[in-house]
Amino acid sequence: MTQTERILDLLRYYGEDGLTPRQALVDADCMRLAARISDAKERIGPDEEIVTLRMTHNGKTFARYVLRQREAQASLW
């Protein structure tokens, strides 16, 4: 299993809690989460999206990535 596949599995596992760089390091031995997220965006289905949330804890800002189902777009007709 590649790191990108492992990151996708973790995104699905964590759900709305999301995945942080620290969790990726511990759970997938991944030090370049942003790069793996970029790769993962090419592998997800058209009904999914990866959302980046900016979080702050103890004065430090970091990203939390969440895999979500895309909202259905309203029909114009």
C-alpha positions in Angstrom: 0.0 0.0 0.0 1.4 3.4 -0.9 1.4 6.4 1.4 -1.3 8.1 -0.6 -3.5 5.0 -0.3 -2.9 4.9 3.4 -3.7 8.6 3.8 -7.0 8.1 1.9 -7.8 5.2 4.3 -7.0 7.5 7.2 -9.2 10.3 5.8 -12.1 7.9 5.5 -11.4 6.5 9.0 -11.2 9.9 10.8 -14.2 11.3 8.9 -15.2 14.8 10.0 -12.5 14.8 12.7 -10.0 15.1 9.8 -6.4 14.2 9.6 -3.5 16.4 10.9 0.2 16.2 9.9 0.9 14.8 13.4 -1.6 12.0 12.9 -0.2 11.3 9.5 3.3 11.0 10.9 2.2 8.6 13.6 -0.3 6.5 11.7 1.3 6.5 8.2 4.9 7.5 8.7 4.2 10.4 6.4 6.2 13.6 6.8 4.8 15.3 3.7 1.1 15.2 4.2 0.3 18.2 1.9 2.0 16.4 -1.0 0.1 13.2 -0.3 -3.2 15.2 -0.1 -2.4 16.6 -3.5 -1.9 13.1 -4.9 -5.0 11.9 -3.1 -7.2 14.6 -4.7 -6.4 12.9 -8.1 -7.6 9.5 -6.8 -10.9 10.3 -5.2 -14.2 10.0 -6.9 -16.1 12.8 -8.5 -18.6 12.8 -5.6 -15.8 13.4 -3.0 -13.7 16.3 -2.1 -10.8 17.0 0.4 -11.3 20.2 2.4 -8.5 22.0 4.1 -9.3 23.5 7.5 -6.8 25.9 9.2 -6.6 25.1 12.9 -4.8 26.9 15.7 -3.6 25.3 18.9 -1.2 26.8 21.5 -0.4 29.6 19.0 0.6 27.2 16.2 -1.4 27.1 13.0 -1.7 23.8 11.0 -3.9 22.2 8.4 -6.6 19.6 9.1 -7.8 17.7 6.0 -11.3 16.3 5.8 -12.7 14.0 3.1 -16.3 14.9 2.4 -19.1 14.0 0.0 -19.7 16.8 -2.4 -23.0 18.4 -2.0 -25.4 17.8 -4.9 -25.7 20.9 -7.0 -29.2 22.2 -7.4 -30.7 21.9 -10.8 -31.5 25.1 -12.7 -34.7 23.7 -14.1 
